[in-house]
Structures are given as C-alpha cells and as structure tokens.
Amino acid sequence: MRWTSRDTRSLGIGLAYLAPSLILFAAFVFIPLAQSIYLSFFNTRATGVATTFAGLDHYLELLTSPAFRTGLLATTLFALYTVPVGIALGLVLAVMLNQRLRAINVFRTMMSSTIAISAAVGALIWLLLLNPSLGLLNYILSLVGVHGPDWLIQPTSAIIAVSLTTIWLTLGTNIIVLLAGLQGVPEEIYEAARLDGARGLRMFTRITMPMVSPSLFFLLVVDTIAVLQAFTQIHLLTRGGPVDATRVLVYSIYQDAFQNFQFGYASAQAVILLLLVMALTLIQFRFVERRVHYQ
Amino acid sequence: MSVRLVLTYALLVVGSIIVAFPLLIALSYSLMSESEIATFPPPLLTTRPTLNNYADVLDTIPIGRYLLNSFIVSTAVVAGQLITASLAAYAFSFLVFRGRQALFFVFLSTLMIPWEATIIPNYMTIRTIGWLDTYQGLAVPFMATAFGTFLLRQAFLQIPRELWDAARIDGASSFRFLVSTVIPLSRPILGTVAIYGFLSTYNQYFWPLLITNQTLMRTTQVGIAQLRFEETLRFGLVMAGVVMVAVPTLALLVLGQRQLVRGLTAGAVKG
C-alpha cells in the first residue's frame, strides 16, 4: 500500500497522543538500556564516564569470577526456595478461600494483605521474627524441639531467612491470582467429576490443578522475575552477606556500581539480568499466545 | 454439616492469623517497652501497653516529612500515569493510523526490561540534570506505564463504537470525546491504575535510596530503614515506625480491594 498524505496526518495525530509516554520511555527506558549495554563494553571513571574500550573483558571476567558464580548460585537458591513454596502455599490458601461462605471477604482481605506491604516493612518485621534471642520464630521452633540457627549469621540459613521473608511478601499476590483462577473454573466441571466419583485429593489433582495451571504458570514466571529483582529485603536483612551468601545478582550490581564504582563491570551484570528477565517474559508471552489459540 | 462449617471457619481463622501474624506482631511490639520485648519467652501481647515508641519515632526521625514526601511523589506519579496512559490507550483503541501495531509493541516491550537493568544510566541522568534530592527525580521516571496503558486500552475497547460515531457527527473533536465520554465511562479501571501507581511508588526503596541524600528528601521506606541502623537496635521503635508507614497502604488495600484484584488478575486469567 502506498503511503499517502492522509497516512502522515493520521500518524501525526496518533503520535501526538503517544508522545508523553514515548518521551518518558525513551528517556528512562530505551536510552538508558542502550547506555547500559554500551557501558558494559567500557572501563569507567569513578564518576561513571566511559574511558577505555574494554571489549568483552567484563563479561569474560564475570565468567571466571568466583564471586559472580557465588552470586548466581545465591540467586538460584533464592528462587528455588522462594517460588515453589510461595506458589504451593498460595494455592492451599486460595482453595480454602474459594468457598461461598458468609464473611468470606474478610478472610480474603486478611490473607491477601501482604500485597499492600512494602519490602522494607516486611524485612524490618522479619528482622524481629528472625532474631535469635528476641524473635518468635526460634522460640516456636524450640517448642517442637528444633534448635533454630542464628539466621542471618550463617550462610546457609541467611539465604533461607531472606527467602522466608520474600515468600511472605509475595503470598498476597499469589493468593489473589490463584483465587481468580479457581473462580474461573466452571461449576459444571466439578459437578461432572463428582458424578464420576471424584472426591477430595483426587478431585484436586485431576480437576483443580489442571484447570488453574495457566495461573500457576503465570505465577511461576512473574514470581521468578520478582525474585531476580529483589533488593530491599537483602539490603535490610543481610547486606549481601554473610560471606556473599545472599549477594544475588541485583545486589551485586548495586555494590559494584554504587560502592565499588566499577560501572562497566556492573553494567555487564545488568545486561545479564536483562537477558534473564527477557527470556522469562518471552516464554510467558509465547505460552499465553498458544493458550489463546486453542480456546 | 454444621460441624463441617465450624471446622471450615476454624481453618480460615487459623490461616488468616498465620498469614497476618507478622503484621499483628509488629502492632503488638510497637506498644511494648524494650524491657518487655527482652523477656523470655518472647511475649505475644503486652501487659502494659505504651505509646512511648511512637513518641520516640517522632523524636528520632522526621516521619511526618517522610510521609509528606511519599504522598507528594506518589500522587504526582499517579497523576502523570493517568494522563500519559489515558492518552496512549486512547490512541491504541479509537484512533486508526499506520504503525499503530508497531508502536503498541514498543510499549509492550518495556514490560520486559527490568528497572534494575537500567538503574545505573538512570542514576547518572538524574545526577547530570541536577535532580538528585528532588521530587522530580523521584517521580518523573515513573510517570509512563505500559501496564496501565494496556489495562486502559482493554477497557476503552469495550466502549460502544456508536458513541464515537455520534460524537463525530456532532462535530466533537477526538480530544473532546476522550475527555467528555471515554474518561468518565472508564472510572473503575482508572481507579485500578491509580491504586497500583500509588502503592508501587509509595513502597519503593531502591530508587529513593540511590537518589536522595538529604534527610528532608527521604521517603517513608528509606526513612524507617534508618531506625534499623540506629546505634542500638530497638525493636519497639522500629515496629512503631513500621506501623506508621504501613497504615496508609493497608487502608488503601481495604478501600481498593476490588480495584487491586482487577489489576492483578487482568494479566493472569485473561492472558
């Protein structure tokens, strides 16, 4: 089709409406993104000004750096401890909340309350709960005969402590998404399964789980991305320690850029974070597209 | 049957208490003296409630100023997002022009880019233009929203085309149609976008931590974190700060529950 003067006019009007958003996206998303990629190939001064071309040096350094490998391990453990447990807990609670009962909305609001809670508030409360002498967590554990660790001092327990905090913080979102998924299951499907003699656990694994699988998959991706971006709870609970046990990717970017002033090296890590999140999002998009097709 | 009902409610009550337990503890400990907090076993409820911790928060940090800062910044972000997203969503739903698909894809692509991956150049930009320690620096980078645009576009597409045709016949300009018809019809979804924008800005920590240094420009989240780094860690004091900062968001949750649920589930269920 030929481009006419009417096309130019209508595009002009369209762009006028999009301009405020586009200008902001250009200034704070697209140009900075290009700058991040650019900086990752350069050495920089402490002010952040690029000086000499470094080629792939920063990336090669990352590949061989034990600290970076520890960081990736910490990020992986953090995701593995947080995401599956958070989704499973969310599902159990959402099933409990998916009932037609008087005052059910009170319970729904209470259980999803953590969506309004900031990571800073959550981290400060868990700092108290996790405290070895004053905190309730170790006291409750001692009641069932478990000697709780000094959570934030030992590397193995510090990452679990950060994960516990994060599970609690994401629980509200998980419950709301799964509850909506459960409510989308037509009553007739349960009726039919009941007629076929399905009950209890069998009903859950054969009917409920497959029917909410799109919501489960959505949360798997969204929660993993959220874990990759988690900063606040680490900053307030462990500062990346002890001995780098909780120095996840974002925290490493923060320390290398804003404490060690190695902006090039930090930008290379930012590019890796970008690639990870993009990969996860593309998987999500593809999945949604496929699902729309066979509906 | 009724035994089962009692059991169901009992489970719901227990579940709710467990989930809300950290919040209840924060409230309870904010009313305790430090000596009571230090007793063993750790108490659940105070025997001598006191408001001293709250008074101490007011003496230790300018919490009123932090709350004011956070309200100014969050309100500015909400206003900015409502304007930019309404205009963009309108172009993506009512206007017809070549390149619309491609531009919509440009918007969606921003959802794939984590803020943390661009935070270094963004920090440098804000520093270069002299916006460190300013409200603009805290608010302007977040005034466009692809997610909000997407939500609004979905809602705008539900508005009957006949209204648009009628408005054109009456000679209304397309901008006037947006302001006098589309926006008033979309109030619920605008509420969703507003609540989201407010909560996510109010709850920010990383960005305000980076770009504010002056005590008076700190926001609530960074401000209460200072309580954790006082010379001696006093949990009663920290919990009082936590309660003061969390109350506005919890109030918003209770008032805007329906809007929040609509926003969260738009991505998950409808795909």
Interface residues (C-beta under 8 A of the other chain):
Chain A: W3 D7 S10 L11 I13 G14 Y17 L18 P20 S21 L22 L24 F25 A27 F28 V29 F30 I31 P32 L33 Q35 S36 L39 G48 L93 M96 L97 Q99 L101 I104 N105 F107 R108 T109 M110 M111 S112 S113 T114 I115 A116 I117 S118 A119 A120 V121 G122 L124 I125 W126 L127 L128 L129 N131 S133 L134 G135 L136 Y139 W168 L171 T173 I176 V177 A180 G181 G184 P214 S215 F218 L219 V222 I225 L228 Q229 F231 T232 H235 L236 V250 I253 Y254 A257 F258 F263 A266 S267 A270 V271 L273 L274 V277 M278 T281 L282 V288 R291 V292
Chain B: L5 T8 Y9 L11 L12 V13 G15 S16 V19 A20 P22 L23 I25 A26 Y29 I37 A38 F40 P41 P42 L44 I83 T84 A85 L87 A88 Y90 A91 L95 V96 F97 R98 G99 R100 L103 V106 F107 T110 L111 M112 I113 P114 W115 E116 A117 T118 I119 I120 P121 N122 Y123 M124 T125 V140 P141 M143 A144 A146 T149 S174 L199 Y202 N203 Y205 F206 L209 L210 Q221 V222 I224 A225 L227 R228 F235 V238 M239 G241 V242 V245 A246 T249 L250 L252 L253 V254 Q257 L260 V261 L264 T265 G267 A268 V269 G271
